[in-house]
Amino acid sequence: MKNIVALLTALLSLNASAYASGSDAGKSAYSFLKIGVSAKSQAMAGAYVGLADDISSLYDNPAGLTAIVYNIKAPLDYMYEEEEEYTAKQIVIKPNRFIASYMNYIIDFQSGYLGYVRAINDLSSFGVSIQYQDYGSFDKLDEFGENMGTFGAFDMALGLTYSKRFNRGFSIGLTGKLIMAKIDSLTSDGMAVDIGGLYRFGDGRTSIGVALKNLGTELKGFTKSHKDPLPFLIDGGFSHSLRGMPLTVNADLTVPTDSDIYLSVGGQFDSFAPLFLRLGWTSKGKDYKTGSGKDFWGGFAAGFGYYFQDYKIDYSYSSMADLGNVHRVSIGVDF
């Protein structure tokens, strides 16, 4: 049992260390909740809370699910500013949206995300999601070093989301999550909520958002006598599409409770639509630096998206310096 607990501690600490650097580093439960899932957002280094313009916002900022003006029965004219004149544009978003993401994380941890959103009407949407991380198989040893077989470990979060638009510019979203973790025969359970807000300005090119994530508690720890806090954070974001240029720039400032404040910036180039090119950088990259020649690239990210009719595929590459590189793929469909 002592060996199992020791392995558990090492496993969770390894996962948390990639995202924590302050005095409280590694002290939060369920640190997998902080690992971005969408290839679109992560290609911009996670700078997405202020943009939140597609189903990826189900994870990053649930308010984004209803922030775009739409009608599920018919196209709806919406006004946006272009060259100092207002022009009518038709926007149609189909009532059902689905996303599936896969990530091969450092040291071959496997992670996946599934999300589905259904428009209730032209003002509100409902969504469900599942986030999963598999840590693989490990040798189990007794106190004498004798092999007792193998054991596995995984984390999972099930989410229910509701998003509502109150007027043409302002939306809010709420996600409730049930969280589970298991390592061998030891289990842990928790619950949390994410709260998001998003406001799109009348120019149609600028938006700001905020997300409070993982606000909750560990209901049952791996041991009866110990519970850890959840990795609560506050994320504020800004997004702006440049006038006369096919470029959207984003910036997020994230305030975690278990590590230092960090800044993320990113952009999306629309010149080659339906091919979209993305680039990003986060100051969180300083946590990955070890003094090696790879330090410079820590925190940089890049990727692309290709949209064909109702189908979308996104890819992202994120550098974690000597810790390794992370590749994500997301596939979406509207129907």
Sequence and secondary structure as in RCSB ss.txt:
>XXXX:A:sequence
MKNIVALLTALLSLNASAYASGSDAGKSAYSFLKIGVSAKSQAMAGAYVGLADDISSLYDNPAGLTAIVYNIKAP
LDYMYEEEEEYTAKQIVIKPNRFIASYMNYIIDFQSGYLGYVRAINDLSSFGVSIQYQDYGSFDKLDEFGENMGT
FGAFDMALGLTYSKRFNRGFSIGLTGKLIMAKIDSLTSDGMAVDIGGLYRFGDGRTSIGVALKNLGTELKGFTKS
HKDPLPFLIDGGFSHSLRGMPLTVNADLTVPTDSDIYLSVGGQFDSFAPLFLRLGWTSKGKDYKTGSGKDFWGGF
AAGFGYYFQDYKIDYSYSSMADLGNVHRVSIGVDF
>XXXX:A:secstr
 HHHHHHHHHHHHHHHHTT  STTTT SS GGGGS   HHHHHTTT  TTT  STTHHHH GGGGTTS   SSS 
EEEEEEETTEEEEEEE   SEEEEEEEEE GGG EEEEEEEEEESSSSEEEEEEEEEEEEEEEEEE TT  EEEE
EEEEEEEEEEEEEEE SSSEEEEEEEEEEEEEETTEEEEEEEEEEEEEEE TTSSEEEEEEEEEEEEEEE SBTT
B      EEEEEEEEE TTSSEEEEEEEEEESSS  EEEEEEEE TTTTEEEEEEEEGGGGGG  SSTTGGGTTE
EEEEEEEETTEEEEEEEEE GGG EEEEEEEEEE 
